[in-house]
């Protein structure tokens, strides 16, 4: 049964949501990500078996279902996961197809790049994935931001954990000063597709996906079981719905150093 998200909000600086571009040129080339991935990363991996300038290109499902992982120039650890198919953003209907690649699931697996930059394992509940609404983004190619969670958001979600369940409901405390809705998802890996969870779970979302932002945060319950919390917000007269506001591109919590058996 779908629930209705009545009000939403967004970051104050949503137009600067994509760190790949400097603030003064944020609107210079809305196809910059597409050109990097399509014209460089995919070509290089096909011709030279080297994904540069991306860190990874996965074409296991072909270009139509593949993705690239690219280091963002903002922050020491932030990465972006970008489809190798031409997919403008969260509003694209192909994301809801039964055969669609779970890009959020792939982004969660790609958090290892953030951890490599950080020098060790980042606690699960400090890792986050975010996609901005069509209104808030600066690029017309779908991209999921992979980085650490803001400390205040981490603490707020921990305090609200008991109120976040298997059905969509408002988070009882504000996140970055705004109201988000949340849904808990169990599992070590993100097998559920957050795009589908949003479209099927919040009334009217399927018809207006471009107005929404999605954020996924890792969780561990009191019994030590892993899971996730999926957060959603909708653009309205209070903001543009840019969930990247919940991430911290400047700092991460202390990491657990890799053991000799896992060190690269």
N, C-alpha and C positions, 0 to 999 in steps of 0.2 A: 504494500500500500504506500502510495506516495504521500509525502508531507509537503506543506507549502512554506517556502522561505519568504517571509514577508518583507524583511528589510536587510540590507547588506551595506558594506562599506568598502573602503579601499585605502591604500597608502597615500599620504599627502603628496608624494613625488612619483606617482605612478608612471608619468611619461618618461622617467629615467630608469624604468625597471630593468632594462637590459644593459648589463654592465659592459657588453662587448663594444659599445659605442660610448665615446666620451660625452658628458652632459651637453656640451656646446654643439655637438653634431649628432645628437640622438636621433634626429629625423632625417639624416643625410641620405641614407640608403636603406630602405626597409627590406631590401632583398639581400643584404650583406651575408646573412647566415646561409641562405640558399646558395649563393654563389660560392661560398667557401666549401660547403659540403658537396654540392653537385659538381662544380667545376674543378675542384682541387682534391678533396679527400677521396671521393669515390674513384676518380680517374687515377690517382696515385696508387691506391690499393689494387686496382685492377691491372695497371700496367707495370707497377714496380713492387707490389706486395708491401707497400709502406703507406699507412694511412695519413701521413703528414699532409697538412698541418694539424689534423685531428690526432687524438690519442688512440682511438679505436674506430674501425668501421666494421660493422657486422652485416654481411649480406647473405646470411644463412637462409633467409626467406626472400632473397632477391632484392633488387632495389625498391620494389613496391612495398616490401615489408621490413626493410632493413633500417639501420640507424647508425649514426656517428656520435662519438663523444668528443667534445671540443673543450679545451681549457679557455675559460673566460679571462679577459685581461684585467677585470676587476676582482680583487681579492687574491690571496695566495693559494686558495684551495678550490674556489668555485669552478664547477664544470657544467656544461650544457649537454643534454641529450637531444639530438635532432634527427628526425626521420630522413631517410635518403629519398623518400618519395616527396613530391610537392604537396605538402599539407599546410595550409595557411595557419591554422591554430585550433583552439578548443572548439570552435564552432563547426569544424569540418565533419560532415556526416560519416565519412569513412572510418572515423575513430570509433563509431558505435556499431560497425559491421561485426557479425559473429566471428569472422575470420581475422579481425583486426589484430595487429601486433599490440601487445600490452606494453606500451612505451613506458608507463610508470614502473612496471615490473622490471624492465630493462634498466631504467634509471636507478632503481634501488640496488641492483647488482653492480652498477657502475660507481657506486659510492666508494669503491675501493680506490679510485683515482684520487678522491678527496683525502682518503686516509693515507695514501702514499705521500701526498704533499704535506700532510700533518705529521708524518713520522710515526704512525702507530694506529691502533684501533680506536675509533671514536665510539663512545657508548651509543648504543642503539637509539636511545631516546633523545639524543642530541642531533641525529641526522634527519634531514628534511628534503623534500622534493616540492617544487612549486611551478605552476604554470599560471600566467596572468590572463586576465580576460582580454577579449579582442579590443576593448576600449583602452586598456592600460598598457598594452604591449607596444613596442617600437619596431618589431620585426614581423614580417608577414610569412614566416616559416615557423611551424610549431617548434618550441624548444622548452625543455624542462630544466629548471635550475636545480642543481644538486649542491648543497652546502649545509653548513651547521645551522642549527636553530638559534634564535636569539635567546639569551638567558632568561629574560622576563617572560617570554612566551613558554619556554621550557617549564618554568616554575608555575605559571598559570595553568598549563595543561596537567601538570602533576597534581595540583590542588583540585582540579575539576575532574580527575580521572573517574571517580565514583559515579559521576553523572553522565558519562559518555558510554552509550551502549550500542547494541546492534541495529538500532533504528536512528535515523537522522533526528537530531534535536539541537536546540541552541546551546552553545557552550555557556555555562552560567557565569563565567567571568570574561571580561573583554580581552581580546588579543590585539596588542598594538593599538589599543584604544577603540577597537571595532568589534562588532558582533559577528561571530562565525557560527555556522552549524557544523556538527560533528557526527561521525559514525565510526564505531570500532570495528576492526577487521582482524580476525585471528590468523596466525600463521607466521612461520619464519620468513618465508618469501611472500612477495606481494602478488599472489596469483589472481586475485580479483582485479578487475579493470576499473580504476576510479572514474573514468569517463562514463562507463555504464552505470556504476553505482549512483552517480549524480543524476544522469538522465532518467533512470528508473525510480529513483528514490525521492526526489524533490519535485513537487507538483509544478508542471510547466517548464521544467529545466530542459527537457528534450527539444522543445521548440525554440528555446532562447539560450542555447549553450554559450554563445559568444559573450553573454553578459556575466558569466560566472568565472570565478577563479577556483582552483583546486590546490590544496596543499596536503602532502602526506608526511606524517611523522612516525618514526619507529617507536614502539612501546614495549615494555616488559611489565607484566602484572605482578601482584604481590606474591604469586606462587612461582614466579620466574618464567612464565610462559610468554613467548614473543608474540607480538602483534603489531598493529598499526592503528593510528587514528587518521581518518580522512576528513579534512576540513573544507568547507565551501562557503563562499560569500558571493553576493550578487551586486552588480553595479546599480546605483540609484542616485538620487540627488545629493547623497552624502559622500559619494566617491566612485572610483572607477573599478574597484575589485581587482587589486593587484596583490595576490598572496605572497609574492616575493618579499613583501614588507615584514614577514615573520622570520626571515632568514638573516643570518649575520655573516656578511662577507668580509669582516675584519678580524674575527677571532673565533676560535673553537675551544672547547674545554680541554683539559689535559688528556692526552692519549695514553693508551696502554701500549708500551713498546712491543714490536713484533718479537716473537720467540725465535730462537735459532732455526727451528724447523719450518717457520713460515716466512722468514726474512728472504727477500729477493736478492 
